[in-house]
Amino acid sequence: MNVDEINDIINAKPNLSTALGMEFISTSGDDTCMARMKVDERNRQPFGFLSGGASLALAENVAGVGSSALCPGCACVGIEVSGSHVKAVAEGDTVTAYARMLHQGSTLHVWQVDIKDTAGDLISSVRVTNYIVRSK
């Protein structure tokens, strides 16, 4: 999935993705996309670990980028995000979100997003549902 055009839109002005340091990456699959985020002062807890909220934001954003790439000209908005955090990640590490489409309907997309650390260990498992708003 090519996310270059979506990256241009995201990087055009400040937003949550840029504030937290997310980087969206194209993939070879039509039903997958990826994002990376370094764990630093923008997205960590006061204790020095990646914030669970930042993990959920990463998952929702990468799923939104995927839906937007599949539906040009549409607004793709998250309507449900549910995740489990299974391991802590210390500041200085980088996490990668691997998103895979589970359902691609005309108005709803469901994504499974697994977030892993640089060692490849699962950090969070997140399910994201996006609502696709088509322009009239």
C-alpha positions as CSV (number, residue, x, y, z in Angstrom):
1,M,0.0,0.0,0.0
2,N,1.5,3.3,-1.0
3,V,1.0,6.0,1.6
4,D,3.2,8.7,0.1
5,E,0.2,11.1,-0.8
6,I,-1.2,10.6,2.7
7,N,2.2,11.4,4.2
8,D,2.2,14.7,2.3
9,I,-1.2,15.6,3.8
10,I,-0.1,14.6,7.3
11,N,3.2,16.5,7.1
12,A,1.6,19.7,5.7
13,K,0.6,21.1,9.1
14,P,1.0,20.1,12.8
15,N,-1.3,17.3,14.0
16,L,-1.2,14.5,16.5
17,S,0.8,12.2,14.2
18,T,3.6,14.7,13.8
19,A,3.5,15.8,17.5
20,L,4.1,12.2,18.7
21,G,6.7,11.5,16.0
22,M,4.9,9.0,13.8
23,E,6.4,8.0,10.5
24,F,4.1,6.1,8.0
25,I,5.6,3.6,5.7
26,S,4.4,2.1,2.4
27,T,4.2,-1.7,2.2
28,S,4.0,-4.2,-0.7
29,G,0.6,-5.5,0.3
30,D,-2.7,-3.9,-0.7
31,D,-4.2,-4.7,2.7
32,T,-1.3,-3.7,5.0
33,C,0.5,-0.6,6.1
34,M,3.1,0.3,8.7
35,A,4.2,3.1,11.0
36,R,7.2,3.8,13.2
37,M,7.5,5.9,16.3
38,K,10.6,6.5,18.5
39,V,9.8,6.4,22.2
40,D,10.9,9.8,23.5
41,E,9.7,12.8,25.6
42,R,6.8,13.3,23.2
43,N,5.0,10.0,23.8
44,R,6.4,8.5,27.1
45,Q,5.0,8.4,30.6
46,P,6.7,10.3,33.4
47,F,8.3,6.9,34.3
48,G,10.2,6.7,31.0
49,F,8.0,4.1,29.2
50,L,5.8,4.4,26.1
51,S,2.4,5.7,27.1
52,G,-0.5,3.3,26.4
53,G,-2.4,6.2,25.0
54,A,0.4,6.9,22.5
55,S,0.3,3.3,21.5
56,L,-3.5,3.5,20.8
57,A,-3.0,6.8,19.0
58,L,-0.3,5.1,16.8
59,A,-2.7,2.2,16.0
60,E,-5.6,4.5,15.2
61,N,-3.5,6.7,13.0
62,V,-1.9,3.9,11.0
63,A,-5.3,2.3,10.4
64,G,-6.6,5.7,9.4
65,V,-3.7,6.2,6.9
66,G,-4.5,2.7,5.5
67,S,-8.2,3.5,5.0
68,S,-7.3,6.9,3.5
69,A,-5.0,5.3,1.0
70,L,-7.7,2.8,0.0
71,C,-10.4,5.6,-0.2
72,P,-8.9,8.7,-1.8
73,G,-11.0,11.8,-1.3
74,C,-12.9,10.3,1.7
75,A,-12.6,11.2,5.4
76,C,-11.7,8.1,7.3
77,V,-12.4,8.4,11.0
78,G,-11.8,6.0,13.9
79,I,-15.1,5.0,15.6
80,E,-13.7,2.2,17.8
81,V,-10.3,1.5,19.2
82,S,-9.7,-1.4,21.6
83,G,-6.3,-2.7,22.6
84,S,-4.3,-4.7,25.1
85,H,-0.8,-3.6,26.2
86,V,1.4,-6.7,27.0
87,K,4.9,-5.3,27.4
88,A,6.5,-2.0,28.4
89,V,8.9,-0.2,26.0
90,A,11.6,2.1,27.5
91,E,12.5,5.5,26.1
92,G,15.1,5.3,23.4
93,D,13.5,2.3,21.7
94,T,11.4,2.5,18.5
95,V,8.1,0.7,18.0
96,T,6.6,-0.4,14.7
97,A,2.9,-0.8,14.1
98,Y,1.9,-3.4,11.6
99,A,-1.7,-2.9,10.4
100,R,-3.6,-5.6,8.5
101,M,-7.1,-5.1,7.0
102,L,-9.6,-7.6,8.4
103,H,-12.8,-6.2,6.7
104,Q,-13.1,-3.7,3.9
105,G,-16.7,-2.7,3.5
106,S,-18.1,0.4,1.7
107,T,-18.6,2.3,5.0
108,L,-16.6,0.4,7.6
109,H,-13.0,-0.8,7.7
110,V,-11.7,-3.1,10.5
111,W,-7.9,-3.3,11.1
112,Q,-5.8,-5.4,13.3
113,V,-2.7,-3.5,14.4
114,D,0.2,-5.2,16.2
115,I,2.8,-2.9,17.7
116,K,6.3,-4.4,18.3
117,D,9.6,-3.2,19.7
118,T,12.9,-3.3,17.9
119,A,13.5,-6.9,19.2
120,G,10.3,-8.0,17.5
121,D,8.4,-8.5,20.8
122,L,4.7,-7.7,20.8
123,I,3.9,-4.5,22.8
124,S,0.3,-4.0,22.0
125,S,-2.5,-5.7,20.1
126,V,-5.2,-3.2,18.8
127,R,-8.4,-3.5,16.8
128,V,-9.5,-0.3,15.0
129,T,-12.8,0.3,13.2
130,N,-12.9,3.2,10.8
131,Y,-16.0,4.9,9.4
132,I,-15.6,6.0,5.8
133,V,-17.3,9.3,5.0
134,R,-17.7,9.7,1.2
135,S,-17.9,13.2,-0.2
136,K,-21.3,14.1,-1.8
